């Protein structure tokens, strides 16, 4: 089961998957080849206990209204394991964008992403692994463009990042003006150009696995 599945970008093709998402629009946008989807919230999964081998959630918990309840539901319907990709709000943030241009995103993310201690309290013993982000990451989440600063200037890129939707558009516009100016004057490269030589970076994204059996 893939909770908060959206359009199905993270679903494994070699497994039989049932997707769950609260948004009818997201479900309608799923391709015809995607797994079948059920409209429901993480906090109230319409499945019996132990219905699935595993429950998966990828960068979804910060959208939930009640994280402990949603985690309890994932644990209830999964027989073998729960797998989560999340961001650790206690991580010493390394993303220049949220440190220097749009700090409100950083502040909001620290408010809405659950700490790992909460996950452990809800699910049991955690196996936590860092997920370094490669320089050419093809996904569109916030940290994906860390080595390609020009991408954040594109409204289409920002439209795919939920953090921008949660802050004042005027704040975003001012930040993008500064970023554009810093790129034009090479100020960004003077401060952060060393990133262009890195193959990957740890930005606080974590893979959390809980074995239930």
KEKE-3310 file (N, C-alpha, C; in steps of 0.2 Angstrom, whole numbers, plus 5000, padded with zeros to 4 digits):
npx = (5004:5003:5004:4997:4999:4998:5001:5008:5022:5031:5029:5033:5036:5037:5030:5014:5003:4992:4986:4984:4976:4970:4965:4955:4958:4972:4971:4964:4974:4983:4992:4986:4992:4996:4995:4980:4969:4963:4952:4956:4961:4977:4974:4963:4962:4954:4954:4956:4964:4982:4982:4991:5007:5017:5018:5019:5026:5030:5038:5026:5020:5020:5009:4999:4985:4985:4998:5003:4991:4990:5001:4999:4988:4995:5003:4994:4988:4998:5008:5021:5031:5034:5038:5046:5049:5056:5059:5071:5068:5077:5089:5104:5102:5107:5104:5106:5096:5085:5091:5096:5088:5074:5070:5058:5052:5060:5058:5044:5044:5051:5041:5031:5036:5037:5047:5060:5059:5046:5041:5047:5040:5028:5029:5038:5055:5066:5074:5086:5091:5102:5098:5106:5106:5107:5117:5110:5097:5081:5068:5056:5056:5059:5073:5079:5086:5098:5111:5108:5104:5098:5086:5076:5071:5062:5045:5037:5044:5044:5031:5029:5034:5029:5032:5034:5021:5016:5020:5020:5017:5023:5035:5041:5043:5052:5063:5066:5070:5082:5090:5091:5098:5110:5114:5117:5127:5137:5138:5131:5139:5151:5149:5143:5148:5156:5148:5145:5154:5151:5145:5134:5123:5120:5105:5097:5086:5078:5077:5066:5064:5053:5052:5040:5038)
npy = (4994:5011:5025:5042:5043:5051:5055:5043:5042:5036:5023:5005:4995:4982:4976:4971:4984:4995:5010:5025:5040:5056:5065:5068:5074:5072:5058:5057:5061:5051:5040:5029:5017:5016:5010:5003:5015:5021:5033:5040:5045:5045:5044:5037:5023:5013:4998:4981:4974:4970:4969:4971:4967:4977:4994:5010:5026:5041:5056:5062:5063:5076:5082:5077:5078:5072:5065:5054:5046:5043:5035:5025:5019:5014:5005:4996:4990:4984:4969:4965:4976:4994:5007:5023:5038:5052:5069:5075:5085:5089:5089:5097:5109:5110:5116:5128:5136:5137:5142:5154:5161:5158:5157:5155:5144:5134:5136:5132:5119:5113:5114:5106:5093:5078:5074:5061:5054:5054:5046:5034:5032:5029:5018:5009:5001:5009:5008:5019:5027:5038:5047:5052:5065:5065:5075:5076:5073:5068:5070:5082:5087:5098:5098:5094:5101:5106:5108:5115:5129:5138:5132:5134:5147:5145:5145:5134:5123:5127:5126:5113:5111:5109:5117:5130:5134:5136:5148:5166:5173:5185:5185:5174:5180:5190:5183:5176:5186:5191:5179:5178:5189:5187:5176:5181:5190:5182:5181:5170:5159:5163:5161:5148:5140:5129:5118:5114:5105:5093:5077:5072:5075:5077:5081:5080:5071:5055:5038:5027:5012:5000:4985:4973:4960)
npz = (5000:4996:5004:5003:4989:4978:4961:4958:4957:4964:4965:4966:4952:4951:4961:4967:4970:4980:4979:4989:4992:4997:4988:4975:4963:4962:4961:4949:4940:4939:4929:4916:4917:4930:4947:4955:4963:4979:4986:5001:5017:5026:5040:5041:5035:5024:5026:5031:5046:5044:5030:5020:5014:5016:5020:5013:5013:5005:5007:5013:5025:5031:5026:5032:5044:5056:5062:5071:5072:5058:5056:5065:5059:5047:5052:5057:5046:5039:5037:5037:5036:5038:5028:5026:5017:5022:5029:5040:5053:5063:5057:5053:5043:5026:5015:5004:4998:5007:5018:5015:5006:5006:5020:5027:5022:5027:5041:5041:5037:5047:5057:5052:5048:5055:5070:5071:5083:5086:5076:5080:5092:5088:5080:5083:5084:5074:5058:5052:5038:5029:5014:5002:4990:4973:4961:4949:4951:4946:4951:4958:4970:4985:4988:4976:4967:4971:4966:4954:4953:4945:4941:4951:4948:4939:4937:4935:4940:4954:4956:4958:4971:4987:4998:4993:4991:5003:5008:5008:4992:4988:4996:4990:4977:4980:4985:4974:4965:4971:4970:4956:4953:4960:4953:4941:4944:4948:4962:4968:4964:4970:4983:4984:4974:4975:4977:4964:4961:4967:4968:4975:4989:5007:5013:5023:5021:5024:5025:5032:5040:5047:5054:5056:5059)
capx = (5000:5006:4999:4999:5002:4998:5001:5011:5028:5036:5027:5037:5033:5038:5025:5006:5002:4986:4988:4979:4977:4964:4964:4952:4962:4978:4970:4962:4980:4987:4992:4982:4996:4997:4991:4973:4969:4957:4952:4955:4966:4981:4972:4957:4963:4948:4957:4957:4971:4986:4979:4996:5014:5021:5015:5024:5024:5035:5037:5019:5018:5019:5003:4993:4982:4986:5003:5002:4985:4991:5006:4996:4985:5000:5006:4988:4986:5004:5010:5028:5035:5032:5044:5044:5054:5054:5065:5073:5068:5082:5095:5107:5100:5112:5101:5107:5090:5081:5095:5098:5084:5067:5070:5051:5051:5064:5054:5038:5046:5053:5035:5026:5039:5038:5054:5061:5057:5038:5040:5049:5035:5022:5030:5043:5062:5067:5081:5086:5097:5102:5097:5110:5102:5112:5116:5105:5090:5076:5062:5055:5055:5063:5080:5082:5089:5103:5117:5106:5101:5094:5080:5072:5068:5056:5038:5035:5048:5042:5024:5029:5037:5024:5035:5032:5014:5014:5023:5018:5020:5027:5041:5044:5045:5058:5068:5069:5074:5088:5093:5092:5103:5116:5117:5119:5133:5141:5138:5129:5145:5156:5147:5141:5150:5159:5143:5144:5159:5149:5141:5128:5124:5115:5101:5092:5081:5080:5073:5064:5061:5051:5051:5034:5038)
capy = (5000:5017:5031:5048:5041:5056:5052:5037:5043:5032:5016:5000:4992:4974:4974:4973:4990:4998:5017:5029:5047:5060:5070:5066:5077:5068:5051:5057:5063:5045:5037:5023:5011:5016:5005:5006:5020:5022:5039:5040:5048:5041:5044:5032:5018:5008:4991:4977:4973:4965:4968:4972:4965:4983:5001:5014:5033:5045:5063:5063:5065:5084:5084:5074:5082:5069:5060:5048:5042:5040:5030:5019:5016:5011:4999:4992:4987:4981:4963:4964:4982:5001:5011:5030:5043:5059:5074:5075:5092:5090:5089:5104:5110:5111:5118:5135:5140:5139:5145:5161:5165:5157:5154:5153:5137:5130:5136:5129:5112:5111:5114:5101:5087:5075:5071:5054:5052:5053:5040:5028:5031:5027:5013:5005:5002:5012:5008:5025:5028:5044:5047:5057:5068:5066:5081:5076:5070:5070:5072:5089:5090:5104:5098:5090:5106:5109:5110:5118:5135:5142:5129:5137:5153:5142:5144:5127:5120:5129:5124:5106:5110:5111:5122:5137:5135:5137:5155:5172:5174:5191:5183:5170:5184:5194:5179:5174:5192:5191:5173:5179:5194:5184:5172:5186:5194:5177:5180:5163:5155:5164:5158:5141:5137:5123:5113:5112:5099:5088:5072:5071:5079:5075:5087:5078:5066:5049:5032:5024:5006:4997:4978:4972:4953)
capz = (5000:4995:5007:5000:4983:4972:4954:4958:4954:4968:4966:4963:4946:4952:4966:4967:4974:4980:4981:4993:4992:4999:4983:4969:4957:4961:4958:4942:4936:4938:4922:4915:4919:4937:4952:4957:4969:4983:4989:5008:5021:5030:5046:5041:5030:5023:5025:5037:5049:5041:5023:5015:5016:5018:5019:5010:5012:5002:5008:5013:5032:5032:5023:5036:5049:5063:5060:5075:5070:5052:5057:5068:5053:5042:5056:5058:5039:5036:5040:5038:5037:5036:5025:5025:5015:5026:5030:5048:5055:5068:5053:5053:5036:5022:5008:5003:4996:5013:5023:5013:5001:5008:5026:5029:5020:5032:5047:5041:5036:5054:5060:5049:5047:5062:5072:5071:5089:5086:5072:5084:5097:5085:5075:5086:5083:5067:5055:5048:5033:5025:5007:4998:4984:4967:4958:4943:4953:4941:4954:4958:4977:4986:4988:4970:4962:4975:4962:4948:4956:4940:4941:4956:4945:4934:4940:4934:4945:4960:4957:4960:4977:4991:5002:4990:4991:5010:5010:5004:4985:4988:4999:4985:4972:4982:4985:4967:4962:4974:4967:4949:4953:4963:4948:4936:4946:4950:4969:4970:4963:4974:4990:4984:4968:4977:4976:4957:4960:4971:4965:4979:4996:5012:5014:5029:5019:5028:5024:5039:5039:5053:5053:5061:5061)
cpx = (5004:5002:5002:5002:5003:4997:5005:5018:5033:5034:5031:5033:5033:5034:5018:5005:4995:4988:4982:4981:4970:4961:4961:4956:4968:4977:4968:4968:4984:4987:4988:4986:4998:4993:4984:4973:4963:4958:4951:4961:4970:4978:4966:4958:4957:4950:4957:4964:4975:4984:4985:5003:5018:5016:5020:5022:5030:5034:5030:5017:5017:5013:4997:4991:4984:4991:5003:4997:4987:4996:5003:4992:4989:5002:5000:4987:4992:5006:5017:5032:5032:5038:5042:5050:5052:5060:5065:5073:5073:5089:5098:5107:5106:5110:5102:5101:5086:5085:5096:5093:5076:5067:5063:5049:5054:5060:5048:5039:5048:5046:5031:5029:5039:5045:5054:5059:5050:5037:5042:5043:5029:5023:5034:5050:5062:5074:5081:5092:5097:5101:5100:5106:5108:5111:5111:5099:5085:5069:5062:5054:5060:5070:5083:5086:5095:5109:5115:5101:5096:5087:5074:5068:5063:5050:5036:5038:5045:5035:5024:5032:5032:5026:5033:5025:5011:5017:5020:5021:5024:5034:5045:5047:5052:5064:5071:5072:5081:5093:5095:5098:5110:5119:5120:5126:5138:5142:5136:5135:5150:5155:5146:5143:5153:5154:5143:5149:5157:5144:5134:5129:5118:5111:5096:5087:5083:5075:5072:5061:5059:5049:5045:5034:5045)
cpy = (5006:5023:5038:5048:5046:5053:5046:5037:5038:5025:5011:4996:4984:4972:4975:4978:4992:5005:5020:5036:5051:5064:5067:5068:5073:5061:5051:5059:5057:5042:5031:5017:5011:5011:5008:5010:5020:5029:5039:5044:5043:5040:5039:5028:5013:5001:4988:4976:4968:4964:4968:4969:4971:4989:5006:5021:5037:5052:5065:5065:5072:5086:5081:5079:5079:5063:5054:5043:5039:5034:5024:5015:5012:5005:4994:4987:4983:4975:4963:4971:4988:5004:5018:5033:5049:5063:5075:5082:5094:5090:5096:5106:5113:5114:5126:5139:5142:5142:5153:5165:5164:5154:5152:5146:5132:5130:5132:5121:5109:5110:5108:5094:5084:5073:5064:5051:5050:5047:5034:5027:5028:5020:5007:5006:5004:5010:5014:5026:5034:5043:5053:5059:5069:5072:5082:5073:5073:5071:5079:5091:5095:5104:5095:5095:5109:5112:5114:5124:5138:5139:5132:5144:5151:5141:5137:5122:5121:5127:5117:5105:5113:5117:5129:5139:5137:5144:5160:5172:5180:5189:5179:5175:5188:5190:5177:5180:5192:5185:5175:5184:5191:5179:5176:5189:5189:5177:5173:5159:5156:5161:5151:5137:5130:5117:5110:5106:5093:5083:5071:5074:5076:5081:5085:5073:5059:5044:5028:5018:5003:4990:4976:4964:4951)
cpz = (5000:4998:5004:4993:4978:4966:4953:4956:4958:4969:4963:4957:4947:4958:4965:4972:4974:4983:4985:4993:4993:4993:4977:4963:4956:4958:4951:4937:4936:4931:4922:4918:4927:4941:4953:4963:4972:4986:4997:5011:5025:5037:5047:5035:5029:5022:5032:5040:5045:5033:5018:5018:5019:5016:5018:5010:5010:5003:5008:5020:5034:5029:5027:5042:5056:5061:5065:5073:5063:5052:5060:5063:5049:5046:5057:5052:5037:5040:5042:5040:5035:5033:5023:5022:5018:5026:5038:5050:5060:5064:5053:5045:5032:5015:5008:5002:5002:5018:5021:5009:5004:5015:5029:5027:5025:5039:5047:5040:5043:5058:5058:5049:5054:5063:5072:5078:5089:5082:5076:5090:5094:5082:5079:5084:5075:5065:5050:5044:5029:5018:5004:4992:4978:4964:4952:4945:4948:4944:4955:4965:4979:4985:4981:4966:4966:4971:4955:4951:4951:4940:4945:4953:4941:4938:4940:4939:4952:4961:4959:4967:4982:4996:5000:4991:4998:5012:5005:4997:4985:4991:4994:4979:4974:4982:4978:4963:4965:4971:4960:4949:4955:4957:4942:4937:4948:4958:4971:4970:4968:4981:4989:4978:4969:4976:4969:4956:4964:4967:4969:4986:5000:5014:5020:5027:5022:5026:5030:5037:5046:5052:5058:5063:5062)
residu = (UNK:UNK:UNK:UNK:UNK:UNK:UNK:UNK:UNK:UNK:UNK:UNK:UNK:UNK:UNK:UNK:UNK:UNK:UNK:UNK:UNK:UNK:UNK:UNK:UNK:UNK:UNK:UNK:UNK:UNK:UNK:UNK:UNK:UNK:UNK:UNK:UNK:UNK:UNK:UNK:UNK:UNK:UNK:UNK:UNK:UNK:UNK:UNK:UNK:UNK:UNK:UNK:UNK:UNK:UNK:UNK:UNK:UNK:UNK:UNK:UNK:UNK:UNK:UNK:UNK:UNK:UNK:UNK:UNK:UNK:UNK:UNK:UNK:UNK:UNK:UNK:UNK:UNK:UNK:UNK:UNK:UNK:UNK:UNK:UNK:UNK:UNK:UNK:UNK:UNK:UNK:UNK:UNK:UNK:UNK:UNK:UNK:UNK:UNK:UNK:UNK:UNK:UNK:UNK:UNK:UNK:UNK:UNK:UNK:UNK:UNK:UNK:UNK:UNK:UNK:UNK:UNK:UNK:UNK:UNK:UNK:UNK:UNK:UNK:UNK:UNK:UNK:UNK:UNK:UNK:UNK:UNK:UNK:UNK:UNK:UNK:UNK:UNK:UNK:UNK:UNK:UNK:UNK:UNK:UNK:UNK:UNK:UNK:UNK:UNK:UNK:UNK:UNK:UNK:UNK:UNK:UNK:UNK:UNK:UNK:UNK:UNK:UNK:UNK:UNK:UNK:UNK:UNK:UNK:UNK:UNK:UNK:UNK:UNK:UNK:UNK:UNK:UNK:UNK:UNK:UNK:UNK:UNK:UNK:UNK:UNK:UNK:UNK:UNK:UNK:UNK:UNK:UNK:UNK:UNK:UNK:UNK:UNK:UNK:UNK:UNK:UNK:UNK:UNK:UNK:UNK:UNK:UNK:UNK:UNK:UNK:UNK:UNK)
# end
